[in-house]
């Protein structure tokens, strides 16, 4: 099987022990387990203690400039390519990944919110594996960590869990957290009936990254790591998103936020494509951005409001109403978050409030 061959660099294969029993010595070895493995450790993605999340030499870390809100989870991202294989670069979202590529996204939440960068509780690790023989082209697999933080187990059906933590005031608290099932993963990644990667695209990784040693453009770092099959253009001429909570102009920051949190569906070919709402950062048509645009089939999701975005009036905009909601039939994004992103709501509200356009008719 191509995938099994492709990631042999990651396999952890126990060596047979010495024995005087010649019958045991000549017994044919068991076949290697097939992908997807039932435990995360079987992939050999991380060195040492699994909970240290220390990538193996072939596993390359990366980050995105505008992350998806995931109920306050911290995330780490990695890519590993089949031995000898490379990525073909594309200027926007058109990178071509070889079969056997594994993209990893790891989720953890702080145990004490007074110290967000302190001890973390590992919750889930998601893998996307490029497999051109599969129906979707990319298969998705979710691994749920055990309470002992020693292993993560594959969970096709997803899981709803309760996480205990210390809140900002020092009191014991808990939150519900939903780990998505395979279909929910596909719902976000699917475009025109095939799965696509969302984070490993030019505008999301084309930014200066400080890894504690030096500041350098991340595309340049990835090129120097040897993942591409040809030299890259100058990153300065390529598309790039802004940091949503950085110092760029408000319009750029809000568009970057909406791109990361909404455009996986709200684009041509996406799950929300039929709505006509397009929230790609580079789509600037006012109607496609929802400005003075009536809804197609939102039902109760409108909150009795008329337009997706009303310039100057976030409180009258369906977009803000849905971002604030916790009702599964209303809230946006549809992904299984339970907590509205207050910082994101504030950012998009400020963006709408600053719009200087004629009133909707």
C-alpha positions as CSV (number, residue, x, y, z in Angstrom):
1,X,0.0,0.0,0.0
2,X,1.4,3.4,-1.0
3,X,0.8,5.1,2.3
4,X,2.4,2.3,4.3
5,X,5.5,2.5,2.1
6,X,5.5,6.3,2.2
7,X,5.9,6.7,6.0
8,X,8.3,3.9,6.7
9,X,10.6,6.6,8.0
10,X,8.2,7.0,10.9
11,X,7.4,3.4,11.8
12,X,8.4,2.2,15.2
13,X,9.2,-1.5,14.7
14,X,10.2,-3.6,17.7
15,X,13.2,-5.9,17.1
16,X,12.9,-9.6,17.8
17,X,14.7,-10.7,20.9
18,X,17.4,-13.4,20.9
19,X,16.2,-16.9,21.6
20,X,17.5,-20.5,21.5
21,X,14.2,-21.6,20.1
22,X,15.0,-22.0,16.4
23,X,11.3,-22.5,15.6
24,X,10.6,-19.0,16.9
25,X,13.6,-17.6,15.1
26,X,12.4,-18.9,11.7
27,X,8.8,-17.9,12.2
28,X,7.8,-15.3,9.6
29,X,7.3,-11.8,11.0
30,X,3.8,-10.4,11.4
31,X,2.8,-7.9,8.7
32,X,3.1,-4.2,9.6
33,X,-0.1,-2.7,10.9
34,X,-2.0,-0.6,8.4
35,X,-2.7,3.1,8.5
36,X,-4.5,4.6,10.2
37,X,-3.0,3.3,13.4
38,X,-5.1,3.0,16.5
39,X,-2.6,4.9,18.7
40,X,-0.7,8.1,18.0
41,X,2.6,6.7,19.2
42,X,2.6,4.1,16.5
43,X,3.4,6.8,13.9
44,X,6.7,7.7,15.5
45,X,6.0,11.4,15.0
46,X,7.4,12.4,18.4
47,X,10.6,11.6,20.2
48,X,10.9,10.6,23.8
49,X,7.9,10.9,26.1
50,X,4.9,11.4,23.9
51,X,3.4,14.2,26.0
52,X,6.6,16.3,25.4
53,X,5.4,16.7,21.8
54,X,9.0,16.8,20.6
55,X,9.0,16.3,16.9
56,X,11.1,13.5,15.3
57,X,13.9,14.7,12.9
58,X,11.7,14.2,9.8
59,X,8.7,16.1,11.4
60,X,8.8,19.8,10.5
61,X,6.9,22.3,12.7
62,X,5.1,25.3,11.2
63,X,2.6,27.9,12.3
64,X,-0.2,30.0,10.8
65,X,-0.6,33.7,11.1
66,X,-4.4,33.6,11.5
67,X,-5.5,30.5,13.5
68,X,-9.0,29.0,13.8
69,X,-10.7,29.7,17.1
70,X,-10.9,26.4,19.0
71,X,-12.4,27.2,22.4
72,X,-9.1,28.6,23.7
73,X,-7.0,25.6,22.8
74,X,-3.2,26.0,22.2
75,X,-2.1,24.4,18.9
76,X,1.0,22.9,17.5
77,X,1.4,22.1,13.8
78,X,3.7,19.8,11.9
79,X,4.2,18.3,8.5
80,X,6.1,15.1,7.5
81,X,6.8,14.2,3.9
82,X,7.5,10.7,2.5
83,X,11.2,10.0,2.2
84,X,12.6,11.7,-1.0
85,X,9.3,13.5,-1.8
86,X,8.7,17.2,-2.1
87,X,5.8,19.7,-2.2
88,X,5.0,21.6,-5.3
89,X,4.5,25.3,-4.3
90,X,1.5,27.4,-5.4
91,X,0.9,31.1,-4.9
92,X,-2.4,30.9,-3.0
93,X,-3.9,27.7,-1.9
94,X,-2.6,25.4,-4.7
95,X,0.2,23.5,-3.0
96,X,0.5,19.9,-4.3
97,X,1.4,17.4,-1.6
98,X,2.8,13.9,-2.4
99,X,0.9,10.8,-1.3
100,X,1.8,9.8,2.2
101,X,2.2,13.4,3.5
102,X,1.0,13.7,7.1
103,X,-0.1,17.0,8.5
104,X,-0.5,17.1,12.3
105,X,-2.4,19.5,14.5
106,X,-2.2,19.1,18.2
107,X,-4.6,20.6,20.7
108,X,-4.0,21.3,24.4
109,X,-5.6,23.6,26.9
110,X,-4.1,25.4,30.0
111,X,-4.8,23.8,33.3
112,X,-4.5,27.2,35.0
113,X,-5.8,30.2,33.1
114,X,-3.9,32.5,35.3
115,X,-0.8,31.2,33.5
116,X,-2.0,30.4,29.9
117,X,1.5,29.3,28.9
118,X,2.0,27.0,31.9
119,X,1.1,23.4,32.2
120,X,-1.1,22.2,29.4
121,X,-3.6,19.3,29.2
122,X,-3.2,17.4,25.9
123,X,-6.7,16.9,24.5
124,X,-6.6,15.7,20.9
125,X,-4.2,15.3,17.9
126,X,-5.6,15.4,14.4
127,X,-3.9,13.9,11.4
128,X,-4.6,14.6,7.7
129,X,-3.0,12.1,5.4
130,X,-2.7,12.6,1.7
131,X,-4.0,9.5,-0.1
132,X,-5.0,9.9,-3.7
133,X,-6.6,6.5,-3.7
134,X,-9.2,7.6,-1.1
135,X,-12.5,9.1,-2.0
136,X,-11.7,12.5,-0.5
137,X,-8.0,12.6,-1.5
138,X,-7.0,13.4,2.1
139,X,-8.2,11.2,5.0
140,X,-8.8,12.7,8.5
141,X,-8.1,10.9,11.8
142,X,-8.5,12.2,15.3
143,X,-6.7,10.8,18.4
144,X,-8.0,11.5,21.9
145,X,-5.5,11.7,24.8
146,X,-6.0,9.6,27.9
147,X,-6.3,11.0,31.4
148,X,-2.7,9.8,32.2
149,X,-1.4,11.9,29.2
150,X,0.6,8.9,28.0
151,X,-1.2,8.0,24.8
152,X,-3.8,9.2,22.3
153,X,-6.3,6.8,20.8
154,X,-8.1,7.0,17.4
155,X,-11.7,8.0,17.8
156,X,-13.8,7.9,14.6
157,X,-17.0,9.0,16.4
158,X,-15.4,12.0,18.2
159,X,-16.0,12.6,21.8
160,X,-17.5,15.2,24.2
161,X,-15.3,15.7,27.3
162,X,-15.2,17.8,30.4
163,X,-12.0,19.7,31.2
164,X,-11.2,20.9,34.7
165,X,-9.1,24.0,35.2
166,X,-8.3,26.9,37.4
167,X,-10.0,30.1,36.1
168,X,-8.5,33.6,36.0
169,X,-9.7,34.3,39.5
170,X,-8.1,31.2,41.0
171,X,-11.3,29.2,41.3
172,X,-11.9,25.7,40.2
173,X,-13.9,25.6,36.9
174,X,-14.7,23.3,34.0
175,X,-15.6,23.5,30.4
176,X,-17.2,21.1,27.9
177,X,-15.1,20.4,24.9
178,X,-16.1,18.7,21.7
179,X,-13.6,16.6,19.7
180,X,-15.0,16.3,16.2
181,X,-15.9,13.1,14.4
182,X,-14.5,12.2,11.0
183,X,-17.4,13.6,9.2
184,X,-17.1,17.0,11.0
185,X,-13.5,17.2,10.0
186,X,-14.4,16.5,6.4
187,X,-17.2,19.2,6.5
188,X,-14.6,21.9,7.1
189,X,-11.9,20.5,4.8
190,X,-14.1,19.4,1.9
191,X,-14.3,21.5,-1.2
192,X,-15.9,20.3,-4.4
193,X,-16.2,16.9,-2.8
194,X,-12.5,16.5,-2.0
195,X,-10.6,17.4,1.1
196,X,-8.1,20.3,1.1
197,X,-5.5,21.6,3.6
198,X,-6.4,24.9,5.2
199,X,-3.4,26.0,7.1
200,X,-0.5,24.9,4.8
201,X,-1.2,27.6,2.2
202,X,0.8,30.5,1.1
203,X,-1.2,33.4,2.7
204,X,-1.3,31.6,6.1
205,X,2.4,30.7,6.4
206,X,3.9,33.8,4.6
207,X,4.9,35.8,7.7
208,X,7.9,36.5,9.8
209,X,8.2,34.0,12.6
210,X,10.3,34.3,15.8
211,X,11.3,30.9,17.0
212,X,13.3,32.2,19.9
213,X,16.5,32.3,17.9
214,X,15.9,34.6,15.0
215,X,13.1,36.3,13.1
216,X,12.7,34.9,9.6
217,X,10.0,34.5,7.0
218,X,8.4,31.1,7.5
219,X,8.2,30.3,3.8
220,X,11.9,30.8,3.7
221,X,12.3,28.5,6.7
222,X,10.2,25.8,5.0
223,X,12.2,26.2,1.8
224,X,15.5,25.9,3.7
225,X,14.1,22.8,5.4
226,X,13.9,21.3,1.9
227,X,10.2,20.6,1.5
228,X,9.7,22.3,-1.9
229,X,10.7,20.8,-5.3
230,X,11.7,24.2,-6.8
231,X,13.0,27.6,-5.6
232,X,10.3,29.9,-4.3
233,X,9.5,33.4,-5.4
234,X,10.4,36.3,-3.0
235,X,7.9,36.1,-0.2
236,X,7.4,39.9,-0.4
237,X,5.5,39.4,-3.7
238,X,3.3,36.7,-2.5
239,X,-0.1,36.8,-0.8
240,X,0.0,37.1,2.9
241,X,-2.7,37.4,5.7
242,X,-2.3,39.9,8.5
243,X,-2.2,39.0,12.2
244,X,-5.9,39.4,13.3
245,X,-4.8,41.0,16.6
246,X,-1.7,42.7,15.4
247,X,-1.0,46.2,14.3
248,X,-2.1,46.0,10.6
249,X,-5.1,48.1,9.4
250,X,-8.4,47.0,10.8
251,X,-9.8,45.9,7.4
252,X,-6.8,43.6,6.8
253,X,-7.0,42.1,10.3
254,X,-10.8,41.5,10.2
255,X,-10.5,39.9,6.7
256,X,-7.7,37.6,8.0
257,X,-9.8,36.5,10.9
258,X,-12.9,35.8,8.7
259,X,-10.7,33.9,6.3
260,X,-9.4,31.6,8.9
261,X,-12.6,31.0,10.7
262,X,-15.2,31.2,8.0
263,X,-13.8,30.8,4.4
264,X,-13.3,27.1,4.7
265,X,-17.1,27.0,4.1
266,X,-17.9,30.4,2.7
267,X,-16.3,30.1,-0.7
268,X,-17.1,28.6,-4.0
269,X,-17.2,24.8,-3.6
270,X,-17.3,25.0,0.2
271,X,-20.1,23.9,2.4
272,X,-21.5,27.4,2.6
273,X,-20.9,28.3,-1.0
274,X,-24.6,28.2,-1.9
275,X,-25.2,31.1,0.4
276,X,-23.4,33.5,-1.9
277,X,-21.3,34.7,1.1
278,X,-17.6,34.6,0.3
279,X,-15.2,35.4,3.1
280,X,-11.9,34.7,1.4
281,X,-9.5,37.5,2.5
282,X,-8.9,38.5,-1.1
283,X,-12.6,38.7,-2.1
284,X,-13.5,42.4,-1.8
285,X,-16.8,42.4,-3.7
286,X,-19.1,44.1,-1.1
287,X,-22.1,41.9,-1.8
288,X,-20.1,38.7,-1.6
289,X,-18.7,39.9,1.7
290,X,-22.3,40.1,3.0
291,X,-22.6,43.9,2.9
292,X,-26.3,44.7,2.5
293,X,-26.8,41.1,1.3
294,X,-30.0,39.4,2.3
295,X,-29.9,35.7,3.4
296,X,-30.7,32.7,1.2
297,X,-31.7,30.0,3.6
298,X,-30.6,30.9,7.2
299,X,-34.0,30.4,8.8
300,X,-33.8,31.1,12.5
301,X,-30.1,31.9,12.0
302,X,-31.1,35.5,11.0
303,X,-32.3,36.6,14.5
304,X,-35.0,38.5,12.6
305,X,-32.3,40.6,11.0
306,X,-32.3,41.4,7.3
307,X,-28.7,41.6,6.1
308,X,-25.5,39.7,6.7
309,X,-23.6,42.9,7.3
310,X,-25.1,46.4,7.9
311,X,-22.3,49.0,7.4
312,X,-21.8,50.9,10.7
313,X,-24.2,48.7,12.6
314,X,-22.8,45.5,13.9
315,X,-25.8,45.0,16.2
316,X,-28.0,44.8,13.2
317,X,-25.7,42.4,11.3
318,X,-26.6,38.7,11.0
319,X,-22.9,37.9,11.0
320,X,-22.4,39.2,14.5
321,X,-25.6,37.7,15.7
322,X,-24.4,34.2,14.6
323,X,-20.9,34.7,15.9
324,X,-22.3,35.4,19.4
325,X,-24.7,32.5,19.5
326,X,-24.2,29.2,21.2
327,X,-27.3,27.6,19.6
328,X,-26.0,24.7,17.4
329,X,-28.7,25.7,14.8
330,X,-27.6,29.3,14.7
331,X,-24.0,29.7,15.7
332,X,-21.2,30.3,13.2
333,X,-18.8,28.8,12.5
334,X,-20.7,25.5,12.5
335,X,-17.6,23.6,13.7
336,X,-18.1,22.0,17.2
337,X,-16.9,25.0,19.3
338,X,-19.0,25.7,22.4
339,X,-17.5,29.1,23.4
340,X,-17.9,32.2,21.2
341,X,-14.7,33.9,20.4
342,X,-15.1,37.2,22.2
343,X,-11.9,38.7,20.8
344,X,-13.0,37.7,17.3
345,X,-16.5,39.1,17.8
346,X,-15.0,42.4,19.0
347,X,-12.7,42.6,16.0
348,X,-15.4,41.9,13.4
349,X,-17.8,44.3,15.2
350,X,-15.2,47.1,15.0
351,X,-14.7,46.3,11.3
352,X,-18.4,46.6,10.6
353,X,-18.8,49.7,12.8
354,X,-16.0,51.4,10.8
355,X,-17.6,50.8,7.4
356,X,-18.5,54.1,5.7
357,X,-21.0,53.1,3.1
358,X,-24.5,54.0,2.1
359,X,-27.3,52.5,4.2
360,X,-28.8,49.2,3.0
361,X,-32.0,49.7,1.1
